[in-house]
Amino acid sequence: MTNKTDPRLAELRGNIDALDGELIALLARRLDLVAAVAERKIDLGLPVYVPEREDAMFRSRRAEAEGRGVAPDLIEDLLRRIMRESYSTEGARGFRCVLDDPRPVVLVGGRGQMGRLLHRAFTASGFEVRILEQEDWDHAASICEGAGLVLIGVPIHATLEVIEACRGLVPPEAVLADISSLKAGPVAAMGAVHPGPVVGLHPMFGPTVGTLAKQVVVCCHGRDEAGYGWLLDQIRTWGASIVDAEPEVHDRLMGTVQALRHFATFVYGTHLMAEDVDLSRILAMSSPIYRLELGMVGRLFAQDPDLYADIIFDSLEGPGLARRYRERFDEALALYEAGDRDGFRERFREVSEWFGPLAQTFLTESSALLDQARDRLKI
């Protein structure tokens, strides 16, 4: 008798299927409770993401799982995935507006992908949202009239030109802000054209995120923080975290975080194409970590080339970083070609010491990502 027709095996599988049905029913009930919590948070003016509450819940559930003989890591993995869905559900119910009498928000470039994401967030918080696109400039004065915030979200190469075009359009007491990935130039330009509150923002996420909970927004302070403080509070209400940075420091770091990283990924992708790598075959024989790395390369080329051209070419730090990166590559290649294993080990240890305790942290975090990637594999 084969396993497929064994009555006992069929019975056990049937019991598992029944339990899976119960789990689905419990998850549906949990989402209903999350919706009720979301409504109450709006009434109480609480943000979507409360780190202290989440940390306490994980500690409690891990202890409970261990007491029942269930792996704590398994329960935490499940709960984190469930909570990601919960945050999306909460956002669909709306958010608290931090202002008692909110004035309209003008999104310059609001029909772009990031503009649409912010449109949903502000609308969900009860703001009137107006869109100002290139074809609307003949009516820009009326669109900006009475606004409490004019937020510029256009391609990097057009940001300074659009800021200049806003001269005299923004109500004096309104906030003028931008969301470009460069900050020194835009913050200075906004301060020159607008006498009121000015702040530079950089969302460290793409427009396809399902929720702003646990996302990061870099804030480069311009003028009159008291005047734009409500905007930062509103962003926190959506669940995002605010990280402060000086504009020049931000731009220098973004050279590494964005320009160099994307450029190196671009080069690796062109190398794979030039080598005519059989992607399907290499995936079949890849370790999970290489599959993740290859996935990040493919992710770049699945998106808008204009976006990445702006990020790479508009970075003042990028070319110098790329040249120095090439120097490091040449140094490592020299060790490789010379067969210098001792030199390799010595440099490896130097870099490991430089990373310090973060190396172990990254190992743990990446191991969790690898487990998730492995779960989705179909061999």
C-alpha positions as CSV (number, residue, x, y, z in Angstrom):
1,M,0.0,0.0,0.0
2,T,1.4,3.4,-1.0
3,N,1.5,6.4,1.3
4,K,-1.0,8.2,-0.9
5,T,-3.7,5.6,0.0
6,D,-2.8,4.8,3.5
7,P,-5.9,5.4,5.6
8,R,-4.0,6.5,8.7
9,L,-1.9,9.0,6.7
10,A,-5.1,10.3,5.1
11,E,-6.7,10.7,8.5
12,L,-3.7,12.6,9.9
13,R,-3.6,14.9,6.9
14,G,-7.3,15.5,7.2
15,N,-6.7,16.6,10.9
16,I,-4.0,19.0,9.8
17,D,-6.3,20.5,7.1
18,A,-9.0,21.0,9.7
19,L,-6.5,22.7,12.1
20,D,-5.4,24.9,9.2
21,G,-9.0,25.9,8.7
22,E,-9.2,26.8,12.4
23,L,-6.0,28.9,12.1
24,I,-7.6,30.8,9.2
25,A,-10.7,31.5,11.2
26,L,-8.6,32.7,14.2
27,L,-6.6,35.0,11.9
28,A,-9.9,36.4,10.6
29,R,-11.0,37.1,14.1
30,R,-7.7,38.7,15.0
31,L,-7.9,41.0,12.0
32,D,-11.4,42.0,13.2
33,L,-9.9,42.9,16.6
34,V,-7.1,44.8,14.9
35,A,-9.8,46.8,13.0
36,A,-11.4,47.6,16.3
37,V,-8.1,48.6,17.8
38,A,-7.4,50.9,14.8
39,E,-10.7,52.7,15.4
40,R,-9.9,53.2,19.0
41,K,-6.4,54.4,18.3
42,I,-7.9,57.1,16.0
43,D,-10.2,58.2,18.8
44,L,-7.3,58.3,21.3
45,G,-4.9,59.9,18.8
46,L,-2.4,57.0,19.1
47,P,0.1,56.1,16.3
48,V,-0.2,52.9,14.3
49,Y,3.2,51.5,15.5
50,V,4.0,51.5,19.2
51,P,7.4,49.8,19.7
52,E,7.0,49.3,23.4
53,R,3.7,47.4,23.0
54,E,5.2,45.3,20.2
55,D,8.4,44.4,22.2
56,A,6.3,43.4,25.3
57,M,4.0,41.3,23.1
58,F,6.9,39.4,21.6
59,R,8.5,38.7,25.0
60,S,5.2,37.4,26.3
61,R,4.4,35.2,23.3
62,R,8.0,33.8,23.2
63,A,7.8,32.8,26.8
64,E,4.4,31.3,26.3
65,A,5.5,29.3,23.3
66,E,8.6,28.0,25.2
67,G,6.3,26.8,28.0
68,R,4.2,24.9,25.5
69,G,7.2,23.3,23.8
70,V,6.9,25.4,20.7
71,A,9.9,27.1,19.2
72,P,9.9,30.8,20.2
73,D,11.5,31.8,16.9
74,L,8.6,30.1,15.0
75,I,6.0,32.0,17.0
76,E,7.8,35.3,16.5
77,D,8.2,34.7,12.8
78,L,4.5,34.0,12.5
79,L,3.5,37.0,14.6
80,R,5.7,39.4,12.7
81,R,4.1,38.3,9.4
82,I,0.7,38.6,10.9
83,M,1.5,42.0,12.4
84,R,2.7,43.3,9.0
85,E,-0.8,42.5,7.6
86,S,-2.3,44.1,10.7
87,Y,-0.5,47.4,10.2
88,S,-1.9,47.5,6.6
89,T,-5.3,46.8,8.0
90,E,-5.0,49.6,10.5
91,G,-4.0,52.0,7.9
92,A,-7.0,51.2,5.7
93,R,-9.2,52.4,8.6
94,G,-7.6,55.8,8.6
95,F,-5.3,57.8,10.9
96,R,-5.5,60.5,13.4
97,C,-5.0,64.0,12.2
98,V,-2.6,65.8,14.5
99,L,-4.2,69.2,13.7
100,D,-7.6,70.3,15.0
101,D,-8.2,72.5,11.9
102,P,-6.0,71.1,9.1
103,R,-5.4,73.2,6.0
104,P,-5.0,71.8,2.5
105,V,-1.9,69.9,1.5
106,V,-0.5,70.6,-2.0
107,L,1.5,67.7,-3.5
108,V,3.7,69.0,-6.3
109,G,4.2,66.0,-8.5
110,G,1.4,64.2,-6.7
111,R,0.5,62.0,-9.5
112,G,3.8,60.2,-9.3
113,Q,4.1,56.9,-7.4
114,M,5.3,58.4,-4.2
115,G,2.8,61.2,-4.6
116,R,0.0,58.8,-4.8
117,L,1.2,57.0,-1.6
118,L,1.4,60.3,0.3
119,H,-2.0,61.3,-1.2
120,R,-3.5,58.2,0.4
121,A,-1.8,58.8,3.8
122,F,-2.9,62.5,4.0
123,T,-6.4,61.7,2.8
124,A,-6.7,58.9,5.4
125,S,-5.8,61.5,8.0
126,G,-8.6,63.9,7.0
127,F,-6.5,66.4,5.0
128,E,-7.8,68.0,1.8
129,V,-5.2,67.1,-0.8
130,R,-4.6,69.2,-4.0
131,I,-2.3,68.1,-6.8
132,L,0.0,70.4,-8.7
133,E,1.5,69.0,-11.9
134,Q,3.4,70.6,-14.7
135,E,0.3,71.1,-16.7
136,D,-1.4,72.9,-13.7
137,W,1.1,75.8,-13.3
138,D,-1.2,78.3,-14.9
139,H,-3.5,77.7,-11.9
140,A,-0.7,77.2,-9.3
141,A,-1.6,80.3,-7.3
142,S,-5.2,79.2,-6.7
143,I,-4.1,75.6,-6.0
144,C,-1.7,76.8,-3.3
145,E,-4.0,79.4,-1.8
146,G,-4.8,78.7,1.8
147,A,-2.5,75.6,1.9
148,G,-0.8,74.5,5.1
149,L,1.8,72.4,3.4
150,V,3.3,72.5,-0.1
151,L,5.3,69.2,-0.6
152,I,7.6,68.9,-3.6
153,G,8.0,65.3,-4.9
154,V,9.4,65.6,-8.4
155,P,12.5,63.9,-10.0
156,I,15.8,65.0,-8.5
157,H,17.0,66.8,-11.5
158,A,13.9,69.0,-11.6
159,T,13.7,69.7,-7.9
160,L,15.6,73.0,-7.7
161,E,13.8,74.3,-10.8
162,V,10.4,73.5,-9.2
163,I,11.4,75.0,-5.9
164,E,12.3,78.3,-7.7
165,A,8.9,78.1,-9.5
166,C,7.2,78.0,-6.0
167,R,8.6,81.5,-5.1
168,G,5.7,83.6,-4.0
169,L,3.1,80.8,-4.4
170,V,3.4,79.3,-0.9
171,P,1.4,81.1,1.9
172,P,3.9,82.7,4.3
173,E,2.8,80.6,7.3
174,A,2.6,77.3,5.3
175,V,5.3,74.6,5.4
176,L,7.5,74.1,2.3
177,A,9.0,70.7,2.1
178,D,10.5,68.3,-0.4
179,I,11.1,64.5,-0.5
180,S,14.1,64.3,-2.9
181,S,17.0,62.0,-2.1
182,L,19.4,64.9,-2.0
183,K,19.0,67.5,0.7
184,A,21.7,70.2,0.8
185,G,20.6,72.0,-2.4
186,P,16.9,71.7,-1.9
187,V,16.9,72.8,1.7
188,A,18.9,75.8,0.9
189,A,16.8,76.6,-2.2
190,M,13.6,76.3,-0.2
191,G,14.9,78.7,2.5
192,A,15.7,81.2,-0.3
193,V,12.3,81.2,-1.9
194,H,10.0,80.9,1.2
195,P,10.1,82.9,4.4
196,G,8.1,80.4,6.4
197,P,8.8,77.0,7.8
198,V,11.1,74.8,5.6
199,V,12.1,71.2,6.0
200,G,13.7,68.6,3.8
201,L,12.4,65.0,4.0
202,H,13.7,61.8,2.5
203,P,11.5,58.7,2.7
204,M,13.8,55.7,2.9
205,F,11.4,53.4,1.2
206,G,9.8,53.0,-2.2
207,P,6.2,53.8,-3.2
208,T,5.1,50.2,-3.3
209,V,5.2,49.7,0.5
210,G,1.9,48.5,1.9
211,T,2.2,50.5,5.1
212,L,4.3,53.3,6.5
213,A,4.6,51.5,9.8
214,K,8.3,50.8,10.7
215,Q,9.5,52.9,7.7
216,V,12.2,55.5,8.1
217,V,12.0,59.2,7.0
218,V,15.1,61.2,7.2
219,C,14.5,64.8,8.3
220,C,16.9,67.7,7.5
221,H,15.8,70.6,9.5
222,G,15.5,73.9,7.7
223,R,13.7,76.9,9.3
224,D,11.1,77.2,12.1
225,E,10.8,73.6,13.5
226,A,7.9,74.7,15.6
227,G,6.1,75.6,12.4
228,Y,6.6,72.2,10.7
229,G,6.6,70.1,13.9
230,W,3.0,69.0,13.1
231,L,4.2,67.4,9.9
232,L,6.7,65.2,11.7
233,D,4.1,64.3,14.2
234,Q,1.8,63.3,11.4
235,I,4.4,61.1,9.9
236,R,5.0,59.4,13.2
237,T,1.3,58.8,13.5
238,W,1.4,56.9,10.3
239,G,3.9,54.6,12.1
240,A,7.2,55.8,10.5
241,S,10.3,56.8,12.4
242,I,12.0,60.2,12.0
243,V,15.9,60.2,11.8
244,D,17.5,63.6,11.9
245,A,20.5,64.5,9.8
246,E,22.3,67.6,8.6
247,P,21.7,68.1,4.8
248,E,25.4,67.8,3.9
249,V,25.9,64.7,6.1
250,H,22.7,63.2,4.6
251,D,24.0,63.7,1.1
252,R,27.4,62.2,1.9
253,L,25.9,59.1,3.5
254,M,23.4,58.7,0.6
255,G,26.3,58.4,-1.7
256,T,27.1,55.1,-0.1
257,V,23.6,54.0,0.8
258,Q,22.1,54.8,-2.6
259,A,24.3,56.0,-5.4
260,L,27.2,53.6,-4.9
261,R,25.0,50.7,-4.0
262,H,22.7,51.1,-7.0
263,F,25.7,51.8,-9.4
264,A,27.5,48.6,-8.2
265,T,24.3,46.6,-8.7
266,F,23.9,48.1,-12.2
267,V,27.5,47.0,-13.0
268,Y,26.9,43.5,-11.7
269,G,23.8,43.2,-13.8
270,T,25.6,44.3,-16.9
271,H,28.3,41.8,-16.1
272,L,25.8,39.0,-15.9
273,M,24.4,40.0,-19.2
274,A,27.8,40.3,-20.9
275,E,28.7,36.8,-19.5
276,D,25.4,35.5,-20.9
277,V,24.7,33.7,-17.6
278,D,21.9,31.2,-17.8
279,L,19.7,32.6,-15.0
280,S,17.4,29.6,-14.8
281,R,20.3,27.2,-14.4
282,I,22.2,29.3,-12.0
283,L,19.1,29.7,-9.8
284,A,18.5,26.0,-9.8
285,M,22.0,25.5,-8.3
286,S,22.1,28.6,-6.1
287,S,22.3,28.8,-2.4
288,P,19.5,30.8,-0.8
289,I,21.9,33.7,-0.1
290,Y,23.0,34.0,-3.7
291,R,19.3,33.8,-4.8
292,L,18.6,36.8,-2.5
293,E,21.6,38.7,-3.9
294,L,20.5,37.9,-7.4
295,G,17.0,38.9,-6.5
296,M,18.2,42.4,-5.4
297,V,20.0,42.8,-8.8
298,G,16.9,41.7,-10.7
299,R,14.7,44.0,-8.5
300,L,16.7,47.0,-9.7
301,F,16.2,46.2,-13.4
302,A,12.5,45.6,-12.9
303,Q,12.0,49.3,-12.0
304,D,12.2,52.7,-13.7
305,P,15.6,53.5,-15.2
306,D,15.0,57.3,-15.0
307,L,14.6,57.0,-11.2
308,Y,17.9,55.2,-10.8
309,A,19.7,57.5,-13.3
310,D,18.6,60.4,-11.1
311,I,19.8,58.8,-7.9
312,I,23.1,57.8,-9.3
313,F,24.0,60.7,-11.5
314,D,22.8,63.5,-9.2
315,S,24.9,62.3,-6.3
316,L,27.9,64.6,-5.9
317,E,29.6,61.9,-3.7
318,G,28.9,59.0,-6.1
319,P,31.7,59.2,-8.7
320,G,34.4,59.6,-6.0
321,L,33.0,56.7,-4.1
322,A,32.8,54.5,-7.2
323,R,36.4,55.3,-8.1
324,R,37.6,54.4,-4.6
325,Y,35.4,51.3,-4.7
326,R,37.2,50.3,-7.9
327,E,40.6,50.8,-6.1
328,R,39.5,48.4,-3.3
329,F,38.4,45.9,-6.0
330,D,41.7,46.2,-7.7
331,E,43.5,45.6,-4.4
332,A,41.4,42.5,-3.7
333,L,41.9,41.3,-7.3
334,A,45.7,41.6,-6.8
335,L,45.5,39.3,-3.8
336,Y,43.3,36.9,-5.8
337,E,45.5,36.7,-8.8
338,A,48.6,36.3,-6.7
339,G,47.0,33.4,-4.7
340,D,47.7,35.4,-1.5
341,R,45.5,33.5,0.9
342,D,47.3,35.0,3.9
343,G,46.8,38.5,2.6
344,F,43.1,37.7,2.1
345,R,42.7,36.3,5.6
346,E,44.5,39.3,7.1
347,R,42.2,41.8,5.3
348,F,39.2,39.7,6.1
349,R,40.0,39.9,9.8
350,E,40.6,43.6,9.6
351,V,37.2,44.2,8.1
352,S,35.6,41.8,10.6
353,E,37.1,43.8,13.5
354,W,35.9,47.0,11.9
355,F,32.3,45.7,11.7
356,G,32.6,44.6,15.4
357,P,29.4,43.3,17.0
358,L,27.3,44.4,14.1
359,A,28.8,41.5,12.0
360,Q,27.0,39.0,14.3
361,T,23.8,41.1,14.3
362,F,23.8,41.1,10.5
363,L,24.5,37.4,10.5
364,T,21.4,36.8,12.6
365,E,19.2,39.1,10.6
366,S,20.3,37.7,7.3
367,S,19.8,34.1,8.5
368,A,16.1,35.0,9.2
369,L,15.8,36.4,5.6
370,L,17.4,33.2,4.2
371,D,14.9,31.1,6.1
372,Q,12.0,33.1,4.6
373,A,13.6,32.8,1.1
374,R,14.1,29.1,1.5
375,D,10.5,28.6,2.6
376,R,9.3,30.0,-0.8
377,L,11.6,27.8,-2.9
378,K,9.9,25.2,-5.1
379,I,12.5,22.5,-5.9
